[in-house]
Amino acid sequence: DGSILIGGTTGIASFSLNSSNIEQPKSIYFDRLRINNQNVDSLEGVSVDGLSLSYTKGITLNHLQKNIAIEVASTDFSHTQHTFYEYMLSGYDNTWTRFMLSTPIIYMNLKPGKYQLNIRAFSDIEMLDKIEISLPIYAKPPWYAAPFAQAIYIIFTLLLVFGIFYFFYSRLLFREQLKRQEESSRAKLRFFTNVSHEIRTPLTLITGN
């Protein structure tokens, strides 16, 4: 009937070839990482928590690490022809893309931001029963585009605007002060001229000149 009997010291085991079914993939995991076409054996300085790629909770890239390639592996080596794999990078892709485990997932020129690489595996027998894994990826902006740098730019701009406003306002006040001083000087000059005239008039009458 298509059964195989294997005897041992503890008894007999029976396997039926006719009853073997195609199983779902048992496990998938992130296997290897390349950044800027260089293998990353240790995630020190790249990973958020310093663990290996298959155990890490996410990776962080600096602003120079824009090109990544990630390989996915599976522990299920049976019925591989009936197992399919798809990926989608949330924050970048809008649809799932089918791929093979022998082909790395490559993204070029990643812009700064937060992403999540989602992988799912399923067989062509039961599409509803899927296995999914995900890997958060954070691409840091350069220092001059970081939030603290933008805050400094805003503060500097405000200070510059305030400085320009204060400069022109000070010049306006200075001109007004000069104008008032000139008017005061003219008024004093007219006053002393009038006083001098009033004093000189009686003297002229006395002297007869």
C-alpha distance (Angstrom), angle and dihedral (degrees) to the residues before:
residue distance angle dihedral
D1 . . .
G2 3.80 . .
S3 3.82 94.8 .
I4 3.80 125.6 140.3
L5 3.80 119.9 -148.4
I6 3.82 119.8 -157.4
G7 3.77 118.6 -173.1
G8 3.76 125.9 -153.6
T9 3.79 142.4 161.4
T10 3.79 90.5 -84.9
G11 3.79 97.7 46.6
I12 3.78 141.4 -80.0
A13 3.81 126.7 -46.3
S14 3.79 121.2 -155.8
F15 3.82 126.9 -155.3
S16 3.78 125.0 -174.6
L17 3.78 117.3 -151.1
N18 3.78 91.8 -168.1
S19 3.77 93.0 57.8
S20 3.81 96.5 49.4
N21 3.78 111.3 121.3
I22 3.76 132.0 -165.5
E23 3.78 107.5 -98.4
Q24 3.74 130.2 -151.0
P25 3.82 116.4 -103.2
K26 3.78 107.7 -80.8
S27 3.79 99.8 -146.4
I28 3.79 142.7 -12.1
Y29 3.77 127.5 -168.5
F30 3.78 142.0 172.1
D31 3.78 105.9 -93.8
R32 3.80 112.8 175.4
L33 3.77 139.3 11.9
R34 3.80 130.9 -156.9
I35 3.78 123.1 -172.7
N36 3.79 120.4 -165.8
N37 3.82 87.8 -9.8
Q38 3.82 92.6 -56.1
N39 3.79 124.5 116.0
V40 3.77 115.5 -116.2
D41 3.78 107.7 -146.3
S42 3.78 94.1 168.3
L43 3.76 121.5 32.2
E44 3.78 92.5 -149.1
G45 3.77 107.4 139.1
V46 3.80 90.5 12.1
S47 3.78 106.7 56.8
V48 3.77 122.1 71.3
D49 3.80 93.6 -136.3
G50 3.81 102.4 22.2
L51 3.81 95.2 -118.8
S52 3.79 126.7 131.4
L53 3.77 117.5 -81.8
S54 3.81 94.3 -102.7
Y55 3.82 91.4 55.5
T56 3.77 104.4 31.0
K57 3.78 119.7 112.0
G58 3.78 92.3 -143.3
I59 3.79 145.4 -31.0
T60 3.77 131.5 -119.0
L61 3.80 122.1 -149.6
N62 3.78 126.8 -163.0
H63 3.79 122.0 -131.9
L64 3.83 92.1 -91.4
Q65 3.82 94.4 53.5
K66 3.79 97.7 79.3
N67 3.82 101.3 138.3
I68 3.80 120.0 66.0
A69 3.79 135.9 172.7
I70 3.80 120.6 -168.2
E71 3.79 126.0 -170.2
V72 3.80 122.6 -153.4
A73 3.80 124.5 -154.6
S74 3.79 135.8 -171.1
T75 3.78 134.5 -147.9
D76 3.80 91.2 -148.3
F77 3.80 110.8 91.6
S78 3.82 96.8 166.8
H79 3.79 123.9 93.9
T80 3.79 92.7 0.4
Q81 3.80 89.4 159.8
H82 3.80 88.9 65.9
T83 3.81 95.7 47.9
F84 3.80 122.5 89.0
Y85 3.78 130.5 -168.0
E86 3.79 131.3 -156.5
Y87 3.79 134.4 -179.2
M88 3.79 137.4 -164.9
L89 3.79 129.2 -179.4
S90 3.79 106.8 -142.8
G91 3.77 110.6 -138.5
Y92 3.80 90.5 29.8
D93 3.82 110.7 41.5
N94 3.78 128.4 50.7
T95 3.81 98.2 -167.2
W96 3.79 139.1 39.1
T97 3.79 118.6 -100.0
R98 3.79 122.3 -152.7
F99 3.80 117.4 -134.0
M100 3.79 143.4 163.0
L101 3.78 125.2 -112.6
S102 3.79 89.8 -121.4
T103 3.81 89.4 61.7
P104 3.82 119.6 73.6
I105 3.78 121.2 -133.1
I106 3.79 106.8 -115.9
Y107 3.80 130.7 -166.4
M108 3.80 122.8 179.6
N109 3.80 130.4 -159.2
L110 3.79 96.9 4.4
K111 3.77 110.7 -163.5
P112 3.80 119.7 -134.9
G113 3.77 111.3 -81.6
K114 3.78 146.5 87.2
Y115 3.81 119.2 -66.4
Q116 3.77 138.0 169.8
L117 3.79 123.2 -150.5
N118 3.80 109.1 -146.5
I119 3.81 122.3 -165.2
R120 3.78 125.4 -173.4
A121 3.81 131.5 -177.2
F122 3.79 128.8 -165.0
S123 3.78 140.6 157.3
D124 3.78 126.5 -119.4
I125 3.79 89.7 -116.1
E126 3.80 101.7 63.4
M127 3.78 113.4 18.7
L128 3.80 93.0 179.2
D129 3.80 95.4 63.6
K130 3.80 105.0 73.3
I131 3.78 135.7 162.9
E132 3.79 115.2 -140.7
I133 3.79 133.8 -174.3
S134 3.78 130.2 177.3
L135 3.79 138.7 -161.0
P136 3.82 121.5 -160.6
I137 3.80 113.3 -139.8
Y138 3.78 123.9 -166.8
A139 3.80 117.5 -167.6
K140 3.78 108.9 -162.4
P141 3.80 119.9 -140.4
P142 3.82 118.6 -125.1
W143 3.78 114.9 -87.8
Y144 3.78 92.1 -103.5
A145 3.81 90.5 56.7
A146 3.79 97.1 42.4
P147 3.82 118.8 116.3
F148 3.82 93.1 -108.1
A149 3.81 90.0 51.7
Q150 3.80 90.9 50.1
A151 3.80 88.9 50.6
I152 3.81 89.1 52.8
Y153 3.82 90.0 49.7
I154 3.80 90.6 52.1
I155 3.81 92.4 48.4
F156 3.81 91.4 46.7
T157 3.81 91.1 49.2
L158 3.79 91.7 50.0
L159 3.79 90.9 48.5
L160 3.80 90.4 48.5
V161 3.81 92.0 50.4
F162 3.80 90.4 46.8
G163 3.82 90.5 48.2
I164 3.81 92.5 51.1
F165 3.79 91.3 46.5
Y166 3.81 91.4 48.0
F167 3.81 91.3 48.8
F168 3.79 94.7 53.7
Y169 3.80 92.0 40.0
S170 3.82 89.8 52.0
R171 3.80 90.5 49.7
L172 3.79 90.3 50.5
L173 3.80 91.4 50.3
F174 3.80 90.2 47.5
R175 3.81 91.8 52.0
E176 3.79 91.0 48.2
Q177 3.80 89.7 50.0
L178 3.81 91.6 50.0
K179 3.79 89.8 48.5
R180 3.79 91.8 51.8
Q181 3.80 91.1 46.6
E182 3.80 90.8 51.3
E183 3.80 91.4 48.8
S184 3.81 90.1 47.7
S185 3.80 90.6 49.7
R186 3.81 91.3 50.1
A187 3.79 91.1 48.2
K188 3.81 91.4 50.5
L189 3.79 90.3 47.2
R190 3.81 91.7 51.2
F191 3.78 90.4 47.0
F192 3.79 94.4 51.6
T193 3.80 90.4 43.5
N194 3.80 91.0 53.7
V195 3.80 92.4 45.2
S196 3.77 90.7 49.1
H197 3.78 90.0 50.0
E198 3.80 92.5 49.3
I199 3.79 91.5 50.0
R200 3.77 94.8 45.3
T201 3.84 94.4 51.0
P202 3.86 96.7 65.8
L203 3.76 91.1 44.1
T204 3.75 90.0 53.7
L205 3.81 90.9 53.2
I206 3.80 91.6 49.1
T207 3.76 95.7 49.1
G208 3.77 92.3 41.1
N209 3.71 93.2 -128.3
